[in-house]
Amino acid sequence: MTTKKQERQEQIVLLLNRTGFMTSKALAEQIGVTSMTIRRDISELSNQNKLIKIYGGAKPLNNSMTVEFSTSQKMKINVDLKQEIGQKLANIIEDGATVYLGAGTTLLYALPFLIKKKLTFVTNSLISFNRLATSDCRVLSTGGELHKNTGEFLGQIAERTFDGLNLDYALCSTNGIKDNNVTTSSEDEGRIQNVAINHATKALIIADHTKLGRSDMITFRNLNTFDGLVTDSDISPKLKNEYSAYTKVW
């Protein structure tokens, strides 16, 4: 049985794999424990050769994004930022629109704001579908093969669901955006989002500011092909200016 300590230490390693160096203070804020607890965890993980302990924090053994977070792990990260993005999306999307909802956890946090808009949803996210099933919104699940780590339906069956559909918005997720490259961890995850975009009038990429300047293995689309990037208010003026060269930034 996994203990809270084991779960916390696993989360530390995963955070470092995604973001690179993090201070003890930043890790403590992300995970919701004291800096002293994080420092003890870092020392233990360093002794286990699971990370590199450096002054003020830690960094991963390598900087490649080789480990994908599970949905449950992602749900605990940057909650306030994801809720802020959810409110922004509700302000952007008009009442009654038909929306493809990708499988990112930021989009899960957006649901309480979006369901007030009387939207019709098409989603390949099992978790989003289950939550929408108890709302008053019309909802369609793609079906397909379930990718259990991220709780999303992928593959040709899921992609064929979009045949004949007309969407107002495709709300897409990403593991990282670097320069003009919007990335994810697998071709299947990227391909279903591209299919949805091809059936949508507008496409928005959703990412909190910690994903900017980071890259996962697969580039599934260029940022300048999106109608906008929706992020949080913690984005630096420099990054906002950089990404505004590719698309509109909210």
N, C-alpha and C positions, 0 to 999 in steps of 0.2 A: 504494500500500500504506500502511495506517495505521500510524504509528509509535507507540511507547509514549507519547511526549510528546503527540502529537495525541489519543490515547485519554484520557490523563490530563486534558488541558485540556477535552476534551468532557465528561468526568465532572464537572469543577469547575462548568461552566456548568449542567449538568443538576441538580446538587445545589443550586445557588443558586436555580434556577427552582422547585425544590420547597420549599425551607426558608426562603428569604429570606436575610437577612444571616448569614454564617458567618465566624468568625475564621480566620486562617491556620492556627492550631494545630488547630482542629476539622477543617478540610479535610484537613490533613496526616494526622491520626489516621484519618479516614474512608477515605482513599485509600491510606495506607500508605507515605508518603514523608516527607521532612524538611520542616520549616516553611520553610526557605530555598528549597527547590524550589518550594513552593507560592507563595511571594512572587514569585519570578521568573515563574511562570506567570500570576499575577494581573496583573503589570505588562504582560506581553505581550498578554493578553486584553483588558486595558483599552485598550491602544493600538489593538487591532483592533476596539474598540467592541462587545465581546461581553459585558462586565460593567462594573460601576461599582466602581472601587477606592476604598476608604475606610480610615480609620485602623484598623489591626489586622486587616483582612480585606477582604471584598468583598460586594456585593449584586447581584442581577440587574438587568437593564435595566428590567424591570417585575416586579411581584409575582404575576402570574397564572400558574397552573400550565398553561402552554400546550404544554409539551414532555413527552411520556411517555417514561420510561426504557425501554430494551430490557431483556429478561430478563437478558442477559449483563452489562449495566451494573448492574442491581439486585443481582445476585449478589455484587458486590464491596462492598456497602454494609451496615454494621451487622451483620456476620457473627456476632459474639459474642452480640448481642442476639437475633438470629433463632434461634440454637442454644438459647439459654435458653428462648425461647418454645416451641420444639419439645419440650423436656423437660417443660415445664408441660402441654402438650397430651397427652403420653403419660401423665401422672399423672391427667389429667381423664377421658380416654376409657377405657372398660372394654374388656377383652379380648373379641375376637370381634364388635365392633360393625361396622355398615355405615356408611361415611363418604363423603360427598361432599368431594372435595379441590379447592378452587379453584386458580387459576393463579398466585397470588402466590409470590414467591421465599422469603418467610418459611415458607410451607408446604413448599417444596422442602427447606429446611434442617431441617424437622421430620421428614422421611421416615425418616432413620436411627433416630429414636426411635419412630416410629409403627409401623414394620414389625415391631417386636418384639412387638406387641400382637395379632397374628393377625387383623388387620382385613380387611374387604372394602372395596375402594376403588372409587368412581366418580369419574372425573376428566375435565375438559375441557382439562387441561394435557398437551401432547405430551411435554414434558420429564419431568414426573412419571410419565406412563404408561411411558415408556422405562425409567426407573429402577425402577419397580415390576415391570416385565416380567421382571427378573432376580431378583426376590425370591420368597419362598414364598407371598406374599399373593395372594388372588383380586383381579383388577382388571378394570374395565370402562371403556373409553374411550367418550366421547360421540360421537366423530366430528364431522362438520360442517365448516364453512369455517374454514381455518386463518388466524388473525391472526398473521402471521409476526413482528411486532415483539415480541409478548409470548409467542408460542409456545402460544396457546390456541385451541381450537375454539369458534366462536361461531355464532349464527344458529339458524334454526328447526329444522334437522336435529339440531343438538346439543341443543336444548331438548326435542325430542320423545323423546329417549332416556330421559327421566325418567318418561314415561307408564307407570304401573303399578309403579314402583319405590317401595320403602319404606325410608327411610334413618333411621338413629339420629341422625346428626349431619350438619349442613352446616357445613363449615369454610370461611369466606369471607374474601376479601382486600379491601383498600381502598387507595386512594392518599392518603386523608386523612379525618380525622374532626373536624368542627368543630361544637361544641354537640351537637345531636341529629341532625346530618346525617352520614351515612356516604356517602362520595363515591368516584367513579371517573372515568375519562376518556371513557367512551363508554356509550351506552345499551345496546349489546349486551353489554358486560362486566357491567353491572349486572343486566340482565334474566336471564341464565342463572343467576346466583347466586340471584335471587329465585325462579326456578323450582325450583332445588334445595332452597331453604328450605321451599317449599310442600310438599315431599315428605319433609321431615325432622321428627323429633320435637323436636330441639333445634338451634338455630343459634348458632354462635359467630363473632364477628368477630375477626380476627387482625391486630394492628397493633403495631409497635414504637412506643416513646414519641415518636419524632420525627415521627410522622404525626398526633399529636394536636394539635388547634388549627389544623390545616391543611385546606384545602378544594380539591378538584379541581372540574372543570366540572359533573359530573352527580351529583346526590344520588339514589342508587338505593334507599335504605331509611333509616328512622329507627333510631337506636341503641337506643331503648327497645323495639324489637320483637325484638331479639336476646336470647338467654338469657345471654349473657355476652360480655365483652371480654377477650381474652387478650393481655397486653402484657408488657413486661420490667420488671425491678426498678429501672430508672433513671427510671421515672415519678415525678414530684414528688408529695409528699403533697397539694398543692393540686389538681393535675390529677386524681389518683386520687379525691379527694373530689368533684370536679366531675362526673366521668364515672360515679361510683357512683350519682349521682342518676338516671341513665338505665337502668343495668343493672349486673349483678354484674361486678366487675373482678378478674381474676386477675393 
